């Protein structure tokens, strides 16, 4: 592609990761094309610097039209259900991406996947991201799968509980796993979208600065918030009951509960922690920015 300005399409541009991707692309001199269902949610300052296309990512025809002329694509599977099944919903989104890549000859795609997708099955709704990986791989185009750790932002729905002094989770309290700031994922994605120095099928984990247990997370939260936070492990049934009380259906419950059940024992990430997979922002730094 030489020095020609890259034409980059970005999905979920207001999300925790996508918004960071958009900002960095703009700062790099790119005018990205942002695909979104609700354009009114885009900040006015950002709107002036991007091309906005209203599109439902589950509508493959619309996605093909929206990505026409794009050289590169940042793809995120938004949550979706097909007959109540989030795995099938993610697969539907992945099919839209794969068709757009083929029909528009998109050279490089960066896909926001997850640790556990390499299992291909048995990881709850992450299995849907695995289906998307397979669909993108089958295109034959260059594709990079970002296998991300547990988002710091997953704590936000529990903020009231945390401030009241507890942190409930279905994960074993002593199970260590990668935790990551979504902003750091966005930085890795943006760099890869701008780079010409990769090709074929690439997997890159984004593991954050260190592996953490929920017990350690509770300690960090308590230290930063100035109060004790007690971690509580919920049984699988207790967790499912809580999700059902929140109004989720059986398929959604299976998808969410299945992640903890499928990845908390006998799972080792395919991509080990290295300098390449380690990002800088610590949980304590994120808490200072977000929760205080």
HELIX and SHEET records of a PDB file:
HELIX    1   1 UNK A   18  UNK A   27  1                                  10    
HELIX    2   2 UNK A   39  UNK A   41  5                                   3    
HELIX    3   3 UNK A   44  UNK A   47  1                                   4    
HELIX    4   4 UNK A   60  UNK A   66  1                                   7    
HELIX    5   5 UNK A   86  UNK A  103  1                                  18    
HELIX    6   6 UNK A  117  UNK A  119  5                                   3    
HELIX    7   7 UNK A  126  UNK A  137  1                                  12    
HELIX    8   8 UNK A  152  UNK A  158  5                                   7    
HELIX    9   9 UNK A  159  UNK A  164  1                                   6    
HELIX   10  10 UNK A  182  UNK A  194  1                                  13    
HELIX   11  11 UNK A  214  UNK A  225  1                                  12    
HELIX   12  12 UNK A  236  UNK A  245  1                                  10    
HELIX   13  13 UNK A  250  UNK A  263  1                                  14    
HELIX   14  14 UNK A  283  UNK A  290  1                                   8    
SHEET    1   A 7 UNK A  51  UNK A  54  0                                        
SHEET    2   A 7 UNK A  33  UNK A  36  1                                        
SHEET    3   A 7 UNK A   8  UNK A  11  1                                        
SHEET    4   A 7 UNK A  72  UNK A  75  1                                        
SHEET    5   A 7 UNK A 108  UNK A 114  1                                        
SHEET    6   A 7 UNK A 142  UNK A 148  1                                        
SHEET    7   A 7 UNK A 201  UNK A 206  1                                        
SHEET    1   B 3 UNK A 150  UNK A 151  0                                        
SHEET    2   B 3 UNK A 177  UNK A 180  1                                        
SHEET    3   B 3 UNK A 210  UNK A 212 -1                                        
SHEET    1   C 2 UNK A 166  UNK A 169  0                                        
SHEET    2   C 2 UNK A 230  UNK A 233  1                                        
END                                                                             
